[in-house]
Amino acid sequence: MAASNTITYTWAAEAAAEIVSQKLEMLLSHPVCLRCSLTEPLAKEAREKLAMIQEFFSTRDSLSPSTMRWLGRLLQAMYDAEEFIDKFHLREARGRHKALHIATRPPTALISRCKLRRDLSNLVNKMRELCQDQCFTGKEAKGKTRKASSASVPGKDEKQERLTSLWDWQASINSLWREKKEEIKERIGEGPKSGNLGWTLIRGEPGAGKTSVARWVYREAMYLGFKWRAWVHLSPSMDMQEFLFEVLKQIRKLARELKDMNLQEMTEIHPHDLAKWKKFLIVLDGVHTSNVQLLGGLARILRHGQGHIIITTQDDLIANTMGGFEKPIEPKKLNQKESREMLSLKLRGVPDVQKLSNEEEAILETCQGSLLRISLILGFLPHAGKQERAALAKDGSKMSLLDLLKLSYQKLPAPLKPCFIYMVLFPRATPIRTRKLVRLWLAEGLLDMHCCGGEWKTTRAPEDVGETFILELAERNMIDVASWRADGSPKTCHMLNSLYDVIHPIAMDTGFLYVHDARKSKDENDRYPTGQQQELLAQPRETKVRWLAEHTNIVRDSRSGSYPDLNLRYVRSFLSFFMRRGMLTKDISTFLRKMTSKTAYRLLRVLDLEGVYKPSLHGVLHKLVLLKYLGLRSTALPSIPRAVADLQYLETLDIKDTYITSLPNSFWMARNLRHLHLNWFYINLKTIFKARSNNVMALSRLQTLSGLVMGEVKENSVQMESLTKLKLFLHQLDRDTSGSAGKAVADWISSRLPNLRSLTFGVTKKAQPAKEAKKKTSQIGLLPELALAGHRELFALYLLGQLKEPNWKQLLPVSLQVLTLSGSKLEADMMAELGGLLKHLRTFRLLGNSFLGTSLKFARDGFPSLLILKIWKLPCLREVIVEQGAMPHLRLLELRHLKSLTTVEDIEECKELENIDVTSESDTLVKELRGKIGVKTNLNFEEDIERSEDGDDSDDDNKATAPS
């Protein structure tokens, strides 16, 4: 027990020290420190002492139980330091906020600086005592030493190399248990023997590969005619209404309407819809014995459904309790050959088992064929020193799975540890959008220090650092990449379930974060810390919560009816995942006001209410002067308070999928804004240009500008070097017969945005939302002439509009990895030229009326990197010809709504083709293809049903073809 507590507090203290270290670095760059001869030395000494302690942690695997009190003092000192630094920034922000309305009294700033000097002096005294303590200098500190780990930001070529290595690793995982996968595939392909609902149980120990097997079958099911699919991870406390909501929102795509339904209505809608769906597949991942009643109710509701349910569980009682299953599928442990190939691939990049050393062979023996043990060991083995490798080879067999999980975390570089802990705020096994996660880390200040070189000069974007952190965690096998973007980078991820179960209680016990979740047992007390933890941290009974997540209704708690034991005044991050309608609209407003009730300003930096129905922000937003991240996506809000323009620190504003149609003009003066996601409403570009012209710092850090529609444009002189992602639609006015607006926008994009990485640009003719315009090609206008060849960083391009005799070498940069054309109305076959020009292209989408010719010919050696080809809604296309050597690495071919297409010649030349997806009115094309492709290629045929086109890679479904 003592050893366990030591590990708990070591982890918390180390993560807290990393956070405070970054805050001290930021403080040293603040003008108060730079101008004050008394403050700067104190901040520097505190940083130096803290660096000594961090070095102490980085070279030891464990500390003796006698250091517990020392760890408690350190953790308390870090929490106090974080608090007084944040309060200093709060006072500074409050002064600037008041200055917008009234003059601030000079003594206010002086008092604030005096408080900062006092608090820094107290911190330095505490750090001196900690560094002089025998626990730091004496024999108690002499635990096992280890080599310090570090993380670096790779260059462009190195990043691509690391991504390729990660894809190869994923491919090796996907190749395992082929027989088991094919057996399940055969079961669901044949359909249930009774003619109704079929069940398959996948059973195994933690980390045995159950989810990997189910995920492979889930992807393959779409090629077996299972058009309707849903994947649900079950929590122990999930009820029927929550479960049905999760299923229906994936299948019906009507989550907003479903929030209004009660359990009876959801129960009635399921059988009715399933009768229409014909074939459906539902995967229930991580089923517990507490879910047995839910399974029984589900069986009754779906008893007449023509579908299949796959269950993954580690509990033997599930099969015995439920009955009616065929023989359970049990992924076997890896054999020696498979284990050796995986180790060789991880360490050397090739599955060459002949090069393994005796030490590496001994390390593999300790894994005993367990996929999870192998993955964890191979995750940190490349970063291990000689002594650590020798110790693993000698004593690895004595290590439990829990020991390996803890070692994986301990081996993380210090900067990654608080970022990794932050992921616990999200529900277990829930895919997290990687871009969102990086922006949350950034808002919490977890990336700033790693973006700078000497003298605090920014050398790399923090978003690039965050993406590297995700890549590092994936390489160490500590997170699962659940889906991929079209360019091959991770799109969504989540923490390994086994690691989540280890990190979650530690983060909760030490007061690092609080997750309000109904999964707690009834006799568990919400108040942390208590008992020994209370004494160690010397805190009052009221817990100061720093990071807070709501997984169930945080106000109307079923156990106590309130939330009395948490001090919400110190919350830095609040994330809500409770999305049901009803009382929540009032509850969330009550909760937000509770956070801001006692004083005028709060420390909150992250407010993420994505999916919460119409939260009330009035009377709240103007008090959150430190807010950096405001997530309101899918909230159905009709408007946003004007106070959003006064949030001087705001970095990310996401109002996508809302009814918000305007922002205050003063909002465009924002100096720190980095990412802006709008919901396709009209913006006068002149407003943005004017803000930039009047204040050189306005929008100077803006990287993402997404979801805006504009009309008349008369100027284009403003340079925006920071902008890397632009999603823009131009509404062509009837009076603009010369196309001057289009020319102005095209010139602005071509010459004033030199660092673009992703561009979505379209032209429409009528005043209506751009999403509607994307569905009706008759309203698509003529694209102005773009010159993007010089944009060497541009990797994703979506063009909606007619292209008139395009000069491809002038239009397209050779760096493109994703290209989407829609409404282009091209008449000449351009495949030969594009295939030779775009050597790095991975995904190519030819959507509605992009080509009006009758034949597309993919020339020899063209598109050498292409993995995904989608051809949709080309009414005149009759034939596709693939020459030998064209698209050698093509994995997925989609042919949808091609009424005239009768043949795809020589498609068998694409030797790596895995899936062909055809949507057509007849099966003539399917019969022709079936006679050409080999047994390794899946062919799926669906009846002709309209589908929307969406070039947004945040919504694009790449799960069916993860890079491998």
Secondary structure, DSSP 8 states (H G I E B T S, - for coil): -HHHHHHHHHHHHHHHHHHHHHHHHHHHTSHHHHH-TTHHHHHHHHHHHHHHHHHHHHTBS---GGGHHHHHHHHHHHHHHHHHHHHHHHHHHHHHHHHTTS---HHHHHHHHHHHHHHHHHHHHHHHHHHHSHHHHSGGG---B----------HHHHHHHHHHHHHHHHHHHTTTHHHHHHHHHHHHH--TTSS-EEEEEE-STTSSHHHHHHHHHHHGGGGT--EEEEEE--TT--HHHHHHHHHHHHT--HHHHTT--HHHHHHHHHHHHHHH-SEEEEEES--GGGHHHHHHHHHHTTT-SEEEEEEES-THHHHHH----S-B------HHHHHHHHHHHHHSS--GGG--HHHHHHHHHHTT-HHHHHHHHHHGGG--HHHHHHHHHHGGG--HHHHHHHHHHTS-TTHHHHHHHGGGS-TT--EEHHHHHHHHHHTTSSGGGGB-GGG-B-S-HHHHHHHHHHHHHHTTSEEEEEE-TTSSEEEEEE-HHHHHHHHHHHHHTTSEEEE-TTS-TT-----S-HHHHHHHT--SSEE-SEEEESS-SSS-TTTSS-TTEEGGG-SEEEE-----STHHHHHHHHHHHHTSSSS-----EEE-TT-SS---TTTGGG-TT--EEE-TT---S---GGGGG-TT--EEE-TTS------GGGGG-SS--EEEEEEEE--HHHHHHHHHH-TTTTTT--EEEEEEE----------TT--EEEEEEE--TT-TT-HHHHHHHHHHHHH-TT-SEEEEEEESSSS-HHHHHH-GGGB-B------TT-TT--EEEEESB--S--HHHH--TT-SEEEEES--B-S--HHHHHHH-TT--EEEE-TTSB-SSEEEE-TT--TT--EEEEE--TT--EEEE-TTSSTT--EEEEES-TT--EEETGGG-TT--EEEEEESSSHHHHHHHTTS-TTSEEEEEE---------TTT---GGG---
